[in-house]
Amino acid sequence: MPKPKEIIGHAEHLTELLRDIASGNVAHAYLFAGPRHLGKMTIARWFAQELLSQGLSDEALERVEHDMKRLTHPDLLVLDQLWIEDVCEDWSVIAQTSNAPQEERSKKHAKTDVISIDDIRGLQKRLIETGLRSYRCCIIRSVERLHDEAANALLKILEEPPAHLVFLLTTQSLSALLPTIVSRARVLRFQRVPQRELQPLLEGMADDDARFLSHLAQGAPGIVKQLRSDPEAFRTHRMVHTKALAFWRSRSLKERLQILLPLKERGEEADQLLLHLSLALREQHASSFSREHVAALHELARGLKTNAHREILSGRFLFSVS
C-alpha cells in the first residue's frame, strides 16, 4: 500500500485526513471528487490502511499491509472493477482490485459497468459483520456508476451507517450523484497536480519524452505512471499527437478529412485523437487559430458524447475550422 511520500501531490488532503485520525474526528463517509488519474483511489486505499493500522505493533502493521495488498483484510471491502460479460469475466483479474461480492453479476450475466442494487445488497451482507478492531472500511470507486435503485440503497446505509464503518467513495462527477449522497459525505475536491510535482515520475526519461508526457498528463500522476509502464501505449500517443499537429497545420481538406476518420467510430482511438486535437491546438501560435477553432472543437467533443451521427459531426467540425 502506498505511503504518503509515495503519493504525488495532494499534500493538503493527506494532512487533513491524518488530522482527522489524530483528533478522533473521522467521518463516516468521505467523497473524493475530481478527474481521472489524479490519485483518488490511491489515497482512499492509503487512508484505509492508516485507519486499520491504528495502535498496532510493527509486526502487526506488516501483516495489515500484506493483507491489504492482496485484498484479504477482513475489515476492508473494495468495489472497483466489476464482472462484465464478454468484457471482464476473469475473477483473478477482478480480484486484483475488488473483493466485494459479485456473484449475482455473474449469475445474471451483467453486461454494463453499472453498480446495481445486487452489488449494494452484497456489500450490506458483509457490512453487518463484526470488525476486528476500531474501524472497518468500504471503498467504492466511481460512485457515479450507481444505478438509481442502488444509489438509494447506498443512501440508506449512509443515513444510518454501522458503527465504526468508514465509507471512502470516489467520483469523477459530483453533479452526477444524488445531492443527498453528497450531503452525507465529507467532500475532498482533487485538483490537477502542478507539473513540478510530477518531476520525480519523469526521472530517467529523455528530455523530449519527459516534456511530451508531462504535457500529455495535464497534471494527472496516474497517466504518467501508466504510460511509463507501457512503452507501446506511449508510442501510440506520440503518433496520434503527430497526426493532430498535422491536422491544425495542414491546408488540405483531403488530408484533414483523412486524419479525422477515427472519429467515425466510438472507442479508444477516437478518444485519443480528440484529446490530442485539443493538446495540439494549444501548441499552435495564437495567430494561427481563433476562438472559433476552440468553440468548434468543444462542440465536436460534446456532440461525440451523444448519439448524433459521428461522420456528420466530423464534417461540420472540419467545415468550421477550415
VEXDREN-2710 file (C-alpha; in Angstrom, 1 decimal):
% VEXDREN-2710
k/r/px/py/pz
1/MET/0.0/0.0/0.0
2/PRO/1.3/3.5/-0.8
3/LYS/2.8/5.7/1.9
4/PRO/2.3/9.5/1.9
5/LYS/5.8/10.2/0.5
6/GLU/5.0/7.9/-2.5
7/ILE/1.8/9.8/-3.3
8/ILE/2.2/12.5/-5.8
9/GLY/0.6/15.8/-4.8
10/HIS/-2.5/16.4/-2.7
11/ALA/-0.5/17.2/0.5
12/GLU/-3.3/19.2/1.9
13/HIS/-5.7/16.3/1.7
14/LEU/-3.2/13.9/3.3
15/THR/-2.7/16.4/6.1
16/GLU/-6.4/16.8/6.6
17/LEU/-7.0/13.0/6.7
18/LEU/-4.2/12.4/9.2
19/ARG/-5.5/15.2/11.3
20/ASP/-9.0/13.6/11.4
21/ILE/-7.4/10.4/12.8
22/ALA/-5.3/12.2/15.3
23/SER/-8.3/14.2/16.6
24/GLY/-10.7/11.3/16.6
25/ASN/-12.9/13.2/14.1
26/VAL/-13.1/10.6/11.3
27/ALA/-16.2/11.0/9.3
28/HIS/-18.4/8.0/8.5
29/ALA/-18.1/8.8/4.8
30/TYR/-15.6/10.6/2.6
31/LEU/-16.2/11.5/-1.1
32/PHE/-13.0/12.1/-3.2
33/ALA/-14.1/14.1/-6.3
34/GLY/-12.1/15.0/-9.4
35/PRO/-11.0/13.9/-12.9
36/ARG/-9.5/10.5/-13.6
37/HIS/-5.9/9.6/-12.8
38/LEU/-5.3/12.2/-10.0
39/GLY/-4.8/9.6/-7.3
40/LYS/-8.2/9.5/-5.6
41/MET/-8.3/5.7/-5.4
42/THR/-4.7/5.6/-4.3
43/ILE/-5.3/7.9/-1.4
44/ALA/-8.5/6.1/-0.5
45/ARG/-6.5/2.9/-0.1
46/TRP/-3.8/4.6/1.8
47/PHE/-6.3/6.2/4.2
48/ALA/-8.0/2.9/4.8
49/GLN/-4.6/1.4/5.7
50/GLU/-4.0/4.2/8.1
51/LEU/-7.3/3.6/9.8
52/LEU/-6.8/-0.1/10.0
53/SER/-3.3/0.3/11.4
54/GLN/-4.1/2.4/14.5
55/GLY/-2.4/1.1/17.6
56/LEU/-0.7/-1.9/16.0
57/SER/2.8/-3.2/16.6
58/ASP/5.4/-3.2/13.8
59/GLU/4.8/-6.9/13.2
60/ALA/1.1/-6.4/13.0
61/LEU/1.5/-3.4/10.7
62/GLU/3.4/-5.6/8.2
63/ARG/0.5/-8.1/8.3
64/VAL/-2.0/-5.4/7.6
65/GLU/0.0/-4.1/4.7
66/HIS/0.3/-7.7/3.3
67/ASP/-3.4/-8.4/3.7
68/MET/-4.5/-5.1/2.2
69/LYS/-2.3/-5.5/-0.9
70/ARG/-4.0/-8.8/-1.5
71/LEU/-7.4/-7.5/-0.5
72/THR/-7.7/-10.3/2.1
73/HIS/-8.0/-8.0/5.2
74/PRO/-11.4/-8.8/6.8
75/ASP/-12.1/-5.2/7.7
76/LEU/-11.6/-3.9/4.1
77/LEU/-14.2/-4.1/1.4
78/VAL/-13.4/-2.7/-2.1
79/LEU/-15.8/-2.4/-5.1
80/ASP/-13.7/-1.3/-8.0
81/GLN/-13.6/-3.4/-11.2
82/LEU/-16.8/-5.2/-12.0
83/TRP/-17.6/-8.5/-13.5
84/ILE/-19.0/-7.8/-17.0
85/GLU/-20.0/-10.4/-19.5
86/ASP/-17.7/-10.5/-22.6
87/VAL/-15.6/-7.7/-21.1
88/CYS/-14.2/-8.8/-17.8
89/GLU/-15.1/-12.3/-16.7
90/ASP/-11.7/-13.3/-15.2
91/TRP/-12.1/-13.5/-11.5
92/SER/-8.4/-13.4/-11.0
93/VAL/-8.2/-10.0/-12.7
94/ILE/-11.2/-8.7/-10.8
95/ALA/-9.7/-9.9/-7.5
96/GLN/-6.7/-7.6/-8.0
97/THR/-8.9/-4.5/-7.4
98/SER/-12.2/-5.8/-5.8
99/ASN/-13.1/-8.1/-3.0
100/ALA/-16.8/-7.2/-2.7
101/PRO/-19.3/-10.0/-3.6
102/GLN/-20.2/-10.0/-7.3
103/GLU/-21.6/-13.5/-7.8
104/GLU/-25.0/-12.1/-8.6
105/ARG/-23.5/-10.2/-11.6
106/SER/-22.2/-13.4/-13.0
107/LYS/-25.5/-15.3/-12.4
108/LYS/-27.5/-12.5/-14.1
109/HIS/-24.9/-12.0/-16.9
110/ALA/-24.3/-8.3/-16.2
111/LYS/-23.2/-6.5/-19.4
112/THR/-22.5/-3.0/-18.2
113/ASP/-20.2/-1.1/-15.8
114/VAL/-23.1/-0.1/-13.6
115/ILE/-23.2/-0.7/-9.9
116/SER/-26.5/-2.5/-9.3
117/ILE/-28.8/-3.0/-6.4
118/ASP/-27.4/-6.6/-6.1
119/ASP/-23.9/-5.1/-5.7
120/ILE/-25.1/-2.9/-2.8
121/ARG/-27.0/-5.8/-1.2
122/GLY/-23.9/-7.9/-1.4
123/LEU/-22.0/-5.1/0.4
124/GLN/-24.7/-4.8/3.0
125/LYS/-24.4/-8.5/4.0
126/ARG/-20.7/-8.0/4.6
127/LEU/-21.0/-4.7/6.3
128/ILE/-23.1/-6.1/9.2
129/GLU/-20.2/-8.4/10.2
130/THR/-18.2/-7.6/13.3
131/GLY/-14.9/-5.9/12.8
132/LEU/-11.6/-7.0/14.3
133/ARG/-10.6/-3.5/15.6
134/SER/-11.8/0.1/15.8
135/TYR/-12.5/0.7/12.1
136/ARG/-13.9/-1.0/9.1
137/CYS/-13.5/0.5/5.6
138/CYS/-15.6/0.2/2.5
139/ILE/-14.1/1.7/-0.7
140/ILE/-16.3/2.2/-3.8
141/ARG/-14.7/3.6/-7.0
142/SER/-16.7/5.9/-9.3
143/VAL/-20.0/6.0/-7.4
144/GLU/-21.5/7.8/-10.4
145/ARG/-21.8/4.3/-11.8
146/LEU/-24.6/3.6/-9.3
147/HIS/-28.0/2.6/-10.7
148/ASP/-30.8/4.8/-9.3
149/GLU/-32.0/1.9/-7.1
150/ALA/-28.5/1.2/-5.9
151/ALA/-27.9/4.8/-5.1
152/ASN/-31.0/4.9/-2.9
153/ALA/-29.9/1.8/-1.2
154/LEU/-26.4/3.2/-0.5
155/LEU/-28.0/6.4/0.7
156/LYS/-30.0/4.5/3.4
157/ILE/-26.7/3.0/4.6
158/LEU/-25.1/6.4/4.8
159/GLU/-28.0/7.8/6.7
160/GLU/-27.7/5.1/9.4
161/PRO/-24.2/3.7/9.0
162/PRO/-23.0/0.7/11.1
163/ALA/-20.8/1.7/14.0
164/HIS/-17.1/2.3/13.2
165/LEU/-17.6/1.9/9.4
166/VAL/-15.9/4.4/7.1
167/PHE/-17.0/4.8/3.5
168/LEU/-14.4/6.0/1.1
169/LEU/-16.1/6.9/-2.2
170/THR/-14.6/8.4/-5.4
171/THR/-16.3/10.2/-8.3
172/GLN/-15.4/12.0/-11.5
173/SER/-18.6/13.9/-11.4
174/LEU/-20.3/15.4/-8.3
175/SER/-23.2/16.6/-10.5
176/ALA/-24.0/13.0/-11.5
177/LEU/-24.6/12.0/-7.9
178/LEU/-27.7/12.3/-5.7
179/PRO/-27.4/15.6/-3.8
180/THR/-28.4/13.6/-0.7
181/ILE/-25.4/11.3/-1.1
182/VAL/-23.0/14.2/-1.5
183/SER/-24.5/15.9/1.6
184/ARG/-23.9/12.7/3.7
185/ALA/-20.2/12.7/3.0
186/ARG/-17.2/14.9/3.7
187/VAL/-16.2/16.0/0.2
188/LEU/-12.5/16.5/-0.8
189/ARG/-12.0/18.0/-4.2
190/PHE/-8.9/16.8/-6.1
191/GLN/-7.2/19.3/-8.4
192/ARG/-4.6/18.6/-11.0
193/VAL/-1.0/18.3/-9.7
194/PRO/1.5/21.1/-10.6
195/GLN/4.0/20.0/-13.2
196/ARG/6.9/20.5/-10.8
197/GLU/5.5/17.8/-8.5
198/LEU/5.3/15.3/-11.4
199/GLN/9.1/15.6/-12.0
200/PRO/10.1/12.6/-9.8
201/LEU/7.9/10.4/-12.0
202/LEU/9.7/11.6/-15.2
203/GLU/13.3/11.0/-14.0
204/GLY/15.4/8.9/-16.3
205/MET/13.4/9.8/-19.4
206/ALA/14.8/11.6/-22.4
207/ASP/14.1/15.3/-22.2
208/ASP/11.8/15.4/-25.2
209/ASP/9.8/12.3/-24.0
210/ALA/9.6/13.8/-20.5
211/ARG/8.3/17.1/-21.8
212/PHE/5.7/15.4/-24.0
213/LEU/4.5/13.1/-21.2
214/SER/4.2/16.0/-18.8
215/HIS/2.2/17.9/-21.4
216/LEU/0.0/14.9/-22.1
217/ALA/-0.6/14.1/-18.4
218/GLN/-2.0/17.6/-17.7
219/GLY/-1.3/17.3/-14.0
220/ALA/-2.5/13.7/-13.7
221/PRO/0.1/11.4/-12.0
222/GLY/-1.8/8.3/-13.0
223/ILE/-1.3/9.0/-16.7
224/VAL/2.5/9.4/-16.2
225/LYS/2.7/6.1/-14.3
226/GLN/0.5/4.3/-16.8
227/LEU/2.4/5.4/-19.9
228/ARG/5.9/5.0/-18.3
229/SER/5.0/1.3/-17.7
230/ASP/3.5/0.8/-21.2
231/PRO/6.0/1.9/-23.9
232/GLU/3.8/0.8/-26.7
233/ALA/0.9/2.9/-25.5
234/PHE/3.3/5.9/-25.1
235/ARG/4.5/5.5/-28.7
236/THR/0.8/5.3/-29.9
237/HIS/0.1/8.6/-28.1
238/ARG/3.1/10.2/-29.8
239/MET/1.9/9.1/-33.3
240/VAL/-1.6/10.3/-32.6
241/HIS/-0.2/13.7/-31.5
242/THR/1.8/14.0/-34.6
243/LYS/-1.3/13.5/-36.7
244/ALA/-3.2/16.0/-34.6
245/LEU/-0.4/18.6/-35.2
246/ALA/-0.6/17.8/-38.9
247/PHE/-4.4/18.5/-38.8
248/TRP/-4.0/22.0/-37.5
249/ARG/-1.1/22.9/-39.7
250/SER/-2.5/21.4/-43.0
251/ARG/-4.3/23.4/-45.6
252/SER/-5.5/20.3/-47.4
253/LEU/-9.1/19.4/-46.8
254/LYS/-8.4/15.8/-48.0
255/GLU/-5.5/15.4/-45.5
256/ARG/-7.6/16.8/-42.7
257/LEU/-10.5/14.6/-43.5
258/GLN/-8.3/11.5/-43.5
259/ILE/-6.9/12.4/-40.1
260/LEU/-10.5/12.7/-38.7
261/LEU/-11.5/9.2/-39.9
262/PRO/-11.1/7.5/-36.5
263/LEU/-13.8/9.8/-35.1
264/LYS/-16.4/7.9/-37.2
265/GLU/-16.4/5.0/-34.6
266/ARG/-16.6/5.1/-30.9
267/GLY/-13.6/3.8/-29.0
268/GLU/-10.2/4.5/-27.6
269/GLU/-8.8/5.5/-31.0
270/ALA/-11.4/8.3/-31.4
271/ASP/-11.0/9.4/-27.7
272/GLN/-7.2/9.7/-28.2
273/LEU/-7.5/11.7/-31.4
274/LEU/-9.9/14.1/-29.7
275/LEU/-7.6/14.6/-26.8
276/HIS/-4.6/15.2/-29.0
277/LEU/-6.5/17.6/-31.2
278/SER/-7.1/19.7/-28.1
279/LEU/-3.5/19.5/-26.9
280/ALA/-2.1/20.2/-30.3
281/LEU/-4.4/23.2/-30.7
282/ARG/-2.9/24.7/-27.5
283/GLU/0.5/24.4/-29.1
284/GLN/-0.3/26.5/-32.1
285/HIS/0.8/30.1/-32.4
286/ALA/-2.0/32.4/-31.3
287/SER/-2.2/34.0/-34.8
288/SER/-2.9/30.6/-36.4
289/PHE/-6.2/29.8/-34.7
290/SER/-9.1/31.7/-33.2
291/ARG/-11.8/31.3/-30.5
292/GLU/-13.9/29.8/-33.3
293/HIS/-11.5/26.9/-33.5
294/VAL/-11.7/26.3/-29.8
295/ALA/-15.5/26.6/-29.8
296/ALA/-15.8/24.2/-32.8
297/LEU/-13.6/21.6/-31.0
298/HIS/-15.7/21.9/-27.8
299/GLU/-18.9/21.5/-29.9
300/LEU/-17.4/18.4/-31.6
301/ALA/-16.5/16.8/-28.2
302/ARG/-20.0/17.5/-26.8
303/GLY/-21.6/16.0/-29.9
304/LEU/-19.5/12.9/-29.9
305/LYS/-20.8/12.1/-26.4
306/THR/-24.4/11.9/-27.8
307/ASN/-26.0/9.5/-30.3
308/ALA/-25.6/12.1/-33.1
309/HIS/-24.2/10.9/-36.5
310/ARG/-20.4/11.0/-35.9
311/GLU/-19.5/11.4/-39.6
312/ILE/-21.8/14.5/-39.9
313/LEU/-20.3/15.9/-36.7
314/SER/-16.8/15.5/-38.1
315/GLY/-17.7/17.1/-41.3
316/ARG/-19.3/20.0/-39.6
317/PHE/-16.2/20.5/-37.4
318/LEU/-14.0/20.3/-40.5
319/PHE/-16.0/23.0/-42.2
320/SER/-15.9/25.2/-39.1
321/VAL/-12.2/25.2/-38.8
322/SER/-11.3/25.4/-42.5
END
